[in-house]
């Protein structure tokens, strides 16, 4: 059979196209298999690291001479470690986290403007942490400034003014809207007279973790509420717990709490190899806060080391 040259050329072209196409898709298939294999290796290494982390955390918990409520969440995988996460703890200044969120939510709902100015009254002043108690009555601060002082200075007077502005009913209703069912404001944060009568503010590790998770996922009311909350939490100046053993360049959005017999820290840690939520609530007889602070710092260090030991996907591909 004779095939004209033009038909031969056409046949060669068709065969060449088939060959090139086959090589291309074959290579793509091989690359896909390779990537899948590397991802399985990455997952296996990460899972092994997470299991080792849990052992280390449990050892720290067993050594701690007190009660603790803990939630650790890897925000990339969704894996969680928890210990007595539903246990009620006096919230101390951790209540200022949902209080802040409720204030930003109220502003989003046009209940007031964040640039509204409020004059400090002598009756607003509360003892404990913060700078406003030493400021002269009549000093004027915006709502936005009061929220900041309440968080990064842990100012009790600022929290008192904001509580009066928003109201207990709105605050506790907002807490339920956020999904934190066991966190309630029963008294003003530094009203120690009522505390001595047994009226206490409580929270749980799972509530604080849920609130922080919603902030991180930008699902706390309008996304601006979440963004504002995280921005303010990043300014916290008390760094003797979660950030204590972390490199200075690591960003931590967190809030501490400290009262007689209780010591807490709750926040989001942003690292180059992944972000995590860490909530550690502690309760001890007496006021042995140095031991509790060290316990929280060591828990944080273990979690950070887990992330630093992990290779990210791009290192495999």
C-alpha positions in Angstrom: 0.0 0.0 0.0 1.4 3.4 -1.0 0.9 6.3 1.2 1.5 9.7 -0.2 4.1 11.9 1.5 1.5 14.3 2.7 -0.4 11.6 4.4 2.8 10.2 6.0 3.6 13.6 7.4 0.1 13.8 8.8 0.4 10.4 10.4 3.8 11.4 12.0 2.2 14.5 13.4 -0.7 12.7 14.9 1.6 10.0 16.4 3.9 12.8 17.8 0.9 14.6 19.3 -0.2 11.4 21.0 3.3 10.7 22.3 3.7 14.3 23.6 0.3 14.2 25.2 0.9 10.9 26.8 4.3 12.0 28.2 2.7 15.2 29.6 -0.2 13.5 31.4 2.1 10.6 32.4 4.4 13.1 34.1 1.5 14.9 35.7 0.3 11.6 37.1 3.7 10.8 38.5 4.1 14.2 40.0 0.6 13.9 41.6 1.6 10.5 43.1 4.8 12.0 44.4 3.0 14.9 46.0 0.4 12.6 47.5 3.2 10.5 49.0 5.0 13.5 50.4 1.7 14.8 51.9 1.2 11.4 53.6 4.7 11.6 55.0 4.1 15.2 56.3 0.8 14.1 57.9 2.4 11.1 59.5 5.2 13.3 60.9 2.8 15.9 62.2 0.5 13.4 63.8 3.5 11.8 65.5 4.6 15.2 66.8 1.1 16.0 68.1 1.0 12.7 70.0 4.4 13.4 71.5 3.1 16.9 72.5 0.1 15.5 74.3 2.5 13.3 76.4 4.5 16.3 77.3 1.5 18.3 78.2 0.1 15.6 80.4 3.4 15.3 82.2 3.3 19.1 82.9 -0.2 18.8 84.2 0.7 15.9 86.5 3.5 18.0 88.0 1.5 21.1 88.6 0.3 21.4 92.2 -3.1 22.8 91.4 -6.2 22.5 89.1 -6.0 23.5 85.5 -8.3 23.8 82.6 -6.6 23.7 79.2 -7.4 23.8 75.5 -4.8 23.8 72.8 -5.9 23.9 69.1 -3.8 23.6 66.0 -5.6 26.0 63.7 -4.3 24.4 60.5 -5.4 20.8 61.2 -8.1 21.5 63.8 -6.6 19.0 66.2 -7.3 19.8 69.9 -5.9 18.8 73.2 -8.1 19.5 76.2 -7.9 18.9 79.9 -10.8 19.7 82.2 -12.0 22.1 79.6 -15.5 22.3 81.0 -14.4 23.0 84.5 -15.6 26.3 85.9 -12.9 28.7 87.0 -13.2 32.3 88.5 -12.6 34.2 85.3 -10.7 37.2 86.8 -9.6 39.5 84.0 -10.3 37.0 81.3 -13.9 38.3 81.4 -12.5 41.4 79.6 -12.1 39.4 76.4 -15.8 38.8 75.9 -16.5 42.2 77.4 -14.4 43.7 74.7 -16.1 41.7 71.9 -19.5 42.7 73.2 -18.5 46.4 73.2 -17.3 46.2 69.6 -20.5 44.3 68.7 -22.6 47.0 70.3 -20.8 49.6 68.3 -21.4 47.7 65.1 -25.1 47.6 66.0 -25.0 51.5 66.4 -25.6 51.4 70.1 -22.8 54.0 70.4 -19.8 55.3 68.5 -16.3 54.1 69.4 -15.1 57.7 69.2 -17.7 58.8 71.8 -16.0 60.5 74.7 -16.8 59.6 78.3 -15.7 61.6 81.4 -14.1 59.7 84.2 -16.0 59.9 87.5 -14.7 59.2 91.0 -17.3 56.5 91.4 -15.9 54.7 88.3 -12.6 54.1 89.9 -11.8 50.6 91.0 -8.7 49.2 92.8 -6.3 46.7 91.1 -4.6 46.9 87.8 -4.8 49.9 85.5 -3.9 53.6 85.3 -7.3 55.2 85.3 -7.7 54.9 89.1 -4.9 57.5 89.4 -6.3 59.9 86.9 -8.2 63.0 88.0 -12.0 62.9 87.8 -13.2 64.7 84.7 -10.5 63.2 82.4 -12.0 62.3 79.1 -11.5 59.1 77.1 -13.1 57.7 74.0 -14.8 54.3 74.1 -12.2 52.9 71.8 -9.4 54.1 74.2 -11.2 52.6 77.2 -11.4 49.2 75.4 -7.7 49.3 74.7 -6.8 50.2 78.3 -9.1 47.4 79.5 -7.1 44.9 77.5 -3.5 45.9 77.2 -3.3 47.6 80.6 -5.9 45.3 82.1 -7.5 48.4 83.5 -10.3 47.6 86.0 -11.7 51.1 86.0 -12.0 51.1 82.2 -13.8 47.7 82.4 -16.2 49.3 85.0 -17.0 52.2 82.8 -17.6 50.0 79.8 -19.8 47.6 81.9 -21.9 50.6 82.9 -22.1 51.8 79.3 -23.3 48.5 77.8 -25.1 47.0 80.8 -25.1 43.5 82.3 -28.1 42.3 80.3 -26.6 43.2 77.0 -23.2 41.7 77.9 -24.6 38.4 79.1 -26.9 38.2 76.1 -23.9 38.9 73.8 -21.9 36.1 75.5 -24.7 33.7 74.6 -24.7 34.9 71.1 -21.0 34.2 70.9 -21.7 30.6 72.0 -19.9 30.8 75.3 -22.5 29.2 77.6 -20.7 29.0 80.9 -19.2 32.5 80.9 -21.3 35.1 82.8 -20.8 38.5 84.3 -22.4 38.4 87.7 -20.6 41.3 89.2 -18.2 44.0 88.1 -14.7 42.7 87.5 -13.0 44.2 90.6 -16.0 44.2 92.9 -14.2 42.3 95.6 -16.9 43.1 98.2 -19.4 41.0 96.2 -16.8 38.4 95.5 -16.3 37.9 99.2 -20.0 37.3 99.5 -19.8 34.4 97.1 -20.8 36.3 93.9 -18.3 35.3 91.3 -17.7 35.6 87.5 -16.9 32.2 86.0 -15.6 30.9 82.7 -14.2 27.7 81.2 -11.2 26.9 79.0 -13.6 25.6 76.3 -15.5 28.9 76.3 -12.4 31.0 75.9 -11.0 28.8 73.2 -14.3 28.9 71.3 -14.3 32.7 71.5 -10.8 33.0 70.3 -11.5 30.5 67.5 -14.4 32.6 66.3 -12.2 35.7 66.3 -9.5 33.9 64.3 -12.1 32.6 61.8 -13.7 36.1 61.6 -17.1 34.8 62.7 -17.6 36.9 65.8 -20.5 39.1 64.7 -19.3 41.3 61.7 -15.8 40.4 60.6 -14.7 43.8 61.8 -15.5 42.8 65.3 -13.1 39.9 65.1 -10.4 42.0 63.5 -10.7 44.7 66.1 -10.5 42.2 68.9 -7.4 40.5 67.7 -5.7 43.8 67.0 -6.3 44.9 70.6 -5.2 41.6 72.1 -1.9 41.8 70.2 -1.1 44.9 72.3 -1.3 43.1 75.7 1.7 44.2 77.8 1.7 41.4 80.4 4.0 38.8 78.8 5.1 36.6 81.8 2.9 33.6 80.8 2.2 32.5 77.2 4.9 34.6 75.5 7.5 34.1 78.2 9.6 31.5 76.5 8.7 32.3 72.9 11.0 34.2 70.5 10.4 38.0 70.7 9.4 38.1 67.0 6.4 35.8 67.6 3.1 37.6 67.7 0.7 36.7 70.5 -2.8 38.0 70.8 -3.8 37.3 74.4 -5.2 38.3 77.7 -4.1 37.4 81.2 -6.1 37.0 84.4 -4.9 37.1 88.0 -6.7 37.1 91.3 -6.3 35.5 94.7 -5.8 31.8 94.0 -6.3 32.0 90.2 -3.9 32.7 87.3 -4.8 32.5 83.6 -3.7 33.3 80.1 -5.6 32.8 76.9 -4.7 33.7 73.3 -3.7 33.0 69.8 -0.1 32.5 68.8 1.0 33.3 65.3 4.1 31.4 64.1 5.7 30.9 60.7 4.8 27.2 60.7 1.2 27.6 61.8 -1.0 29.3 64.4 -2.5 27.9 67.5 -5.0 28.7 70.3 -3.8 28.2 73.8 -6.0 28.6 76.9 -4.7 27.7 80.3 -6.7 28.4 83.5 -5.3 27.6 86.9 -6.5 27.5 90.4 -4.4 26.9 93.5 -4.9 27.3 97.3 -3.1 30.4 98.4 -1.5 32.9 96.0 1.3 30.9 94.5 1.1 32.8 91.2 4.8 32.4 90.2 4.3 28.6 90.0 1.1 29.0 87.9 2.7 31.5 85.6 5.7 29.2 85.0 3.2 26.3 84.4 1.4 28.3 81.7 4.7 29.4 80.2 6.0 25.8 80.0 2.8 24.6 78.3 3.1 27.4 75.8 6.8 26.5 75.1 5.9 22.8 74.5 3.2 23.8 71.9 5.5 26.2 70.2 8.2 23.6 69.9 5.7 21.2 68.3 5.1 23.7 65.5 8.8 24.6 65.1 9.6 20.8 64.7 7.1 20.5 61.8 8.1 20.9 58.2 5.4 22.7 56.1 4.0 21.2 52.9 6.1 23.5 50.6 9.3 22.0 52.0 8.2 18.6 50.6 7.0 19.7 47.2 
